[in-house]
Amino acid sequence: MLAAQRQGRILERLRRDGSVRVTELVEELAVSDMTVRRDLDALAGRGDLRKVHGGAVAPEGARTEEPGFAAKSTRQAAQKHAIARAVAELVEPHSAVGLSAGTTTALVAEYLLETPGLTVVTNSLHVAEVFHRSERSDRAVALTGGFRTPSDALVGPLALASVRGINLDTLVLGVHGMAERAGFTTPNLMESDTDRALVEAAENLVVAADSSKWGTVGLSTIAPLDLCGVLVTDDGIAPEARHTLEDHVGRLVVADVPPESA
């Protein structure tokens, strides 16, 4: 089992039970005590859990905590690149595409630079900057106005007003968490409002979410799982989560993460 898959299993257990013990993980994953501790160190370093004597517990503040863009960009980097590549392949040339704020959607923008004829609508300063650095005469980029959040999303009445009345072929949505009951969530109420407006504007919803997002529930729901046309995640997704997602979303795409990256 690859490190990313083991760590995905650990996070699945953590979200289900609230805590994990090293001895239990050694038996469940069929690996050494040292391997489990290395995985816990890696997850703790990304802020995905808090280590305690003999195991780990869920980090505090998961529902309302909103890390900055720089902090989030270092988490699950290889997984996010694999997801972004797969998402970019779903976007048709000469279409109108929305990109919400987030580290994964900013990577999607990088992979869309060579897709011709796009009209892009975004509330992400980072997404807009990606396209601004690569000027093309066949591309139009509309950046919403609004107040800036810690994740560099533009939100609030101005953002909502600019999104309403727009019709998109596809929205690529980044999320803070996803769960069967809560759906796709974010810890920021104003960002949730803007994301819901973008969802309503799109004919097709594509959600880009790495496997660590499963089981995380933010304060506000953006959309239920059933509203998602395509969900793109990575191969670290736990089997139970995969089955649940396959039952709810229109199509589940699992992006392979190269072993050396994972």
Helices and strands as residue ranges (DSSP letters): H 3-17, E 19-21, H 22-29, H 33-45, E 50-52, E 55-57, H 69-73, H 77-88, E 96-99, H 103-111, E 119-122, H 125-133, E 140-143, E 147-148, E 154-155, H 157-163, E 168-174, E 177-179, E 183-186, H 189-201, E 202-208, G 211-213, E 220-223, G 225-227, E 230-234, H 239-248, E 251-255
